[in-house]
Amino acid sequence: MKLELEVHPAQTEILNALLFVPTARFSDLNKTGITNDHFTFHIKRLVELGLVKKDGLKYSLTPIGKEFANRFDTEEKVVEKQAKLGVLLVPIKKEGGKIKYLTQQRLKQPYFGFWGWATGKIKWGEDVLTTAARELKEETNLEGDLNWVGIWHKIDFSKSDGHLLEDKFFFVVRVDNARGELTENFDGGRNIWQTKEELLKQDKIFEAVEQAIALAEKKTFAHFEQKCFYTDDEY
């Protein structure tokens, strides 16, 4: 179970304190300066959420509580924002003596109109190739032979003020022997087989299109990082 929630600062203090001890008493934890009644309310709430358990007079983190609290910046006492994780699919086929790639145009915000690859988020507890197979089916209605070939770390910034927009790690997966009836148009995008030359002629292209192709064609696992900058209209 992955818990997505916001907790009160007093509850954050309790969780942070319990990170550093096996168990603690009520009096050991109430260092926030609030009244005992208010503190009782907050610790009871953590028990209700399944983050803290009470055994006699002592409190400790549950397994869910440990995972949640372990995401804290223990000095700032806030949950650290971390990069998103996803797969990037590079289906390849040979047709008429030419190499073609199954490309996708994004028709939703952000990055509306950009050409690149089918991508998808890795679910909690899901391995990379399971995600790749699921996303390939969901995004294109195809199945294929999957080979994890590399990692692309993409960090997006605003051109106008340098503000960090997104931070993503993509696990690049090559797809061979694609089979099934391709979904060409769907809510949010469209899929088209193109040669590399045809893809590079499109007006809006995601950075690292060529690097993703290079990763898919390599025989050894590789990775790269890239900082990308977008105007407000592009993002």
N, C-alpha and C positions, 0 to 999 in steps of 0.2 A: 504494500500500500504506500502510495506517495501522497503526502499531505501538503496541500496548497492552501495556506491561510495566513492571515495577519494576526498577530497576537499583541496584546496590550504591553506597553513598556515594562510594567511591573511583572508581567508574566515572562517577558524576555529575560529579566533579571533572575528570576527563579530558575529558568531553564539553563541559563548560562552558569549559574552557581552549581547546578547539579552535574554539569559536564565534568567538573573537577573533583568530585567525590563519589564514592560508591552509594552512600546514603546520607541523608541529613535530616535533622529535626526541624520542626516549625521555627523554633527560635534561632536556629542557625541560618535559616533562609530569609527571615524577615529583616533585611538590611536596607529596605527601600525607603524607610522614613514614613510610610503610610500607616494608618491605624491597623490594629489586629483584625478588625472586622473587614476592612477592605482587603487586607492581605489574605484572609480566609476565603473571601469571594474568588480571588484570582487563582489561588492554588486549587480550589475546588473545580474551577473552570478547566484548569489543565488536566485534572483527573478525569473530568467528563469528556474531554477531547481525546483521551487515551495517550497523552504525552507523558503523564506522571502517574505513578502508582503509590499507594500508601500501604505500608506494612507495619501495623502497630502504630508507633509514634514516629516512624521514619518514612521519608519520601525518597523516591529514586526515579530515574528516567525509565520509561518503557522502551522496548526496541524501536517503536515508531518515534518516540521522543528523542532517542539518541540520534537517529538519522536526521530529524528535523533540526535539533539544536547543533548538530555537527556542521550545519551549513552557516552558522553564525560567524561573523567577524567578531571574535571574542573581545576585542578592544572597543569597537564601536557598538557592539551588541545589536547588530542588525543582520538579517539574512543577506549574505553576499549574492549579488547578481552575477550569474555565470553565463558563459557562452551557450548558445543553442547547439544541439547535435542533430545531424540529419544525414541522409544518404543522397548521393547524386548519381543518377543512372546514365550510362553511356552505352545504349544499344548500338551494335555495329552489324552491318550486313554487306555482302558484295552483290551488286546488281548491274548487269550489263557491262562487266569489266570495271565498274567504279565502286569505291568504298562509300557507303552511305551511313549516316548516323541519324538516329531517331531524336529529333530536336523538339523543343517545346517553347511556344510563345506564351508568356504569362499575360493573362487578360484580367487581372485583378490587382488591387493595391496591396502593398507598395510595388514599385518597379513595373508599373503597367506598360505593356507593349514590348518588354524586353524578351529577346530570344536567348535560350540556353538549353538546360536539360531538365528532365523530370526530377523533382526532388521530393523529399518527405521527411517528417520528423521521426526520430527513433523513440519508440514508446518505452516507458519505464519497464526495465527488466528484459527488453527485447534485444537479441543479438543482431549484428549488422546485416547479415545475409537474409535473416528472417524479415527484417524491415525492408530490405531491397526487394524481396519477392512480393511482399504485400503491397508496397508502393508501386511496383511495376504493374501489378494487376489493377490496382485502383486508378492509377494515372493513365494507363494505356490499354488495359484489358489484355495484355500479353503475358506470356510466361517465357522463361529462357534460362540459359546456363549462366550462372553468376560467378564472377571472379572479383574479389575485393583487391583493387590495384593501388590505392593510395589515399591520402588525406589532403584536403584543401582547407586551410584556415583563412576565412574571408572576414575582414574587419571593415565595415562601411562607415564613412564619415560624411558630414554635410560639407559641401564645397564653400558655402557662405560663411560659416562660423567654426568649422572644425568639430562640431558636436558629434559624438559617437552615436550612430544610428542603430547598428546591429553588429553582433559578434557571433560568428557561426563556424562550426567545424563540420565539413562535409566529408563523409566516407565515400570515396569514389568507387563505383562498382561497374565493371564492364559486363555487358549482356551480349552473349552470342546465341545463335540459333533461336531468335525470337519467334514465337509461334502463337497463333490466335488471330482473332479479328480485331485490328487496331481501332481504337476509339480516336477518331481524328479531332472531333470538337466536343468540348465538355464545358461545364459551368466553371469559368475561370481560366480557360486556356485552350490551346489546340496543339496537336502533335503532327509533325510532318517529317518524313524521311528526306534528308538533304545531304549533298556532298559537303565537304569542308568549305569549298569555294563558294557554294550557294549560301551556306550559313554566314560566312564572313561578309557577304554583300548586304545583309539585312541592316536596317537603319539603327536599331537599338540592339546591342549585343552585350550580354554579361561579360565582365572581365573573366579571363582565364578559360575562355572557350577552347582556345588552342592548347592550353596547358592540360585541360581535362582530356582532350584527345590524345595528347602525348602520354599522359598517365595510363590511359586505356591501352595504348599500343606498346608500352614498356613490358619487359619480361620480369622486371624486378619491382618490388614495392617501393614507392616513393611518396614524398610529401612536399608541399610548399605553402608559404604564407603570403598573403597579399592584402595591402591596404587599398581600399577603393573609395572614390569620392563622387558624390552625386549632388546635382542641383535639386532644389525643392520640387521642380516639375518632374524630375526623373524618379525621385523617391515618393 
